[in-house]
Amino acid sequence: MDLTKYIFKPAKHRGKAIILIQFPFDQNLIDDLRKRFPSAKWSASKKSWYLPDLPVVREAIQMSKKNSVLTKIKSIHPANQQAYLDLNEQLTLKKYSQSTKRIYLAEFQHLLTLLDDYYVGDLNPKRLKDYFLYCLKVEKMSERKMNGKINAIKFFFEQVLHRPKMFFDIPRPKKPQTLPKMLSKTEVKKLFRVTTNLKHKMALQLCYGMGLRVSEVVNLKIIDIDSKRMVVHVRGAKGKKDRYVPLPKTILPELRQYYLEYRPKEFLFEGQYGNAYAKSSLQQVFRYAMQKANIKKEIGIHGLRHSYATHLLESGADMRFIQELLGHNSIKTTQVYTKVTPRSKSKITSPLDQL
């Protein structure tokens, strides 16, 4: 599809953001469009083909991204709009991940919206504590959300306004010490057995077979799979760290079959617009497979990564080796799996048995 033969324009249709696709009537151009974008629709009222205005679509048609910062700033009083822009700029300069930027900006926007015309830089520690208490007691925010909020506001005062580290005395909510949720080996087998779609099955098997996060699976590229060395290169994972993980031997034949059937171009698992497969789509695949397998546990797709680590530990793998495979910074993060497996405890010999 030659993109230069089409004109793309943002528009609204039935209350939704769309991208109009305009071009002289030509059946070949229509065929090329529908082949490249099967989800393209015709609007009789607009007398034009169109696609949903999504980041992945804009990327596929080489259109500039929407500036979400300028959109969200409209809900903030002019007195605090520059503070919001300054935070976004500093997060960009320090090369924070898109996920962290999104969380920090959203939490900061919540504070600025409540402040209205009161300048955020004039807040003192007491007023900030009152705000955090309001979030906890009135808005019933979770411990995870509160920690993100404190980090965002702390970043603004220290990294944007260059104030001294004045907020260490703010009590942080304790994170609940929950154990990782996992599946048994029998349940994992059952999950794969009921997943008949080859693409979905491959994605789930790589989640479990290599202990990958869902974001790592959808961002895998064809060049990352090294079948000669039997390793997979996981790039730019959490904390912007690369690592290598072993490629399971049993998956290789099906992986080759998948490649021949789907012919992905760049990403191993492509979305409908040729971009990386959406995380939410893969999460939905997992939920559907759980229902089909009649597994009643309340667990998300991340549970496959937990299951991988736990089953490795049960088979006698060294803790440091598991830490490296999972890409954990600290061994303490990996040690949580000792609490969900009886392996280490079962091998402890009582002093009574040694008398």
Secondary structure by P-SEA (a helix, b strand, c coil): cccccbbbbbbccccbbbbbbbbcccaaaaaaaaaacccbbbbcccccccccccaaaaaaacccccccccccccccccccaaaaaaaaaaaaaacccaaaaaaaaaaaaaaaaaacccccccccaaaaaaaaaaaaccccccaaaaaaaaaaaaaaaccccccccccccccccccccccbbbbcaaaaaaaaaacccaaaaaaaaaaccccccaaaaaacccccccccccbbbbccccccccccccccccaaaaaaaaaaacccccccccccccccccaaaaaaaaaaaaaaaccccccccaaaaaaaaaaaaaacccaaaaaaaaccccccccaaaaaaccccccccccccccc
